[in-house]
Amino acid sequence: MTTTFFLVRHAAHDRLGRVLCGRMPGVTLGREGRAQAEALAGRLAGEGLAAVYASPLERAQETAAPVAARTGLAVGTLPALNEIDFGAWAGRDFDALHGDPAWTGWNRARHVTRPPGGETALEAQGRLLRGLEELRHRHGEARLALVSHADVIKLAIVHALGLGPEAMARFEVGPASVSVLVLGEWGAKVESLNERAFLGMDA
């Protein structure tokens, strides 16, 4: 018995690439992001989804809504899919963070470095993997769409590949991308990575 997870990064918002949003409230999709979300809905419409889950954050919920609507499903909120808790760094510009020694340490050793007031990558990975296992036991042989965040999806991928969190920087998970992960009693495998459902858009 295997469960197939379509790991979807939320679509684009106006702070993308400029601000470490983390779990700050009020970060919603822009015009481009809404178009990307609709394209994702078209991409996943024929996949026979049994359920759609999303991180509690607005940008993930807004990305999941068209996917669920196209397939006649409701969006389930799953805290395990939430963004990494960046603590005091949430809402800061990346330009400002680049001068912070703690930020440099985080990027060099995320598995053991804790953002001020936040969680380590290993802690985030642990709650994510527990969430995936719970879904696997709940749904069994099924295909599920999970809308989450770039680093969280990367943590699932590196685990499936037998790599540590430090390998997260070796590949890209772009806005509104789909990566496919399959879980079974035998373990995990990655079927696709960073697939884009949209054309002619600048992510």
ABEGO torsion letter per residue (X at the ends): XBBBBBBBBBBBBAABGABBAEABBGBBBBAAAAAAAAAAAAAAAAAGBABBBBBABAAAAAAAAAAAAAAGBBBBBBAAABBBBAEAABGBBAAAAAABAAAAAAAABAAABBBBGBBBAAAAAAAAAAAAAAAAAAAEBBBBBBBBBAAAAAAAAAAAAGBBAAAAAABBBBBGBBBBBBBBAAEBBBABBGBBABBGBBX
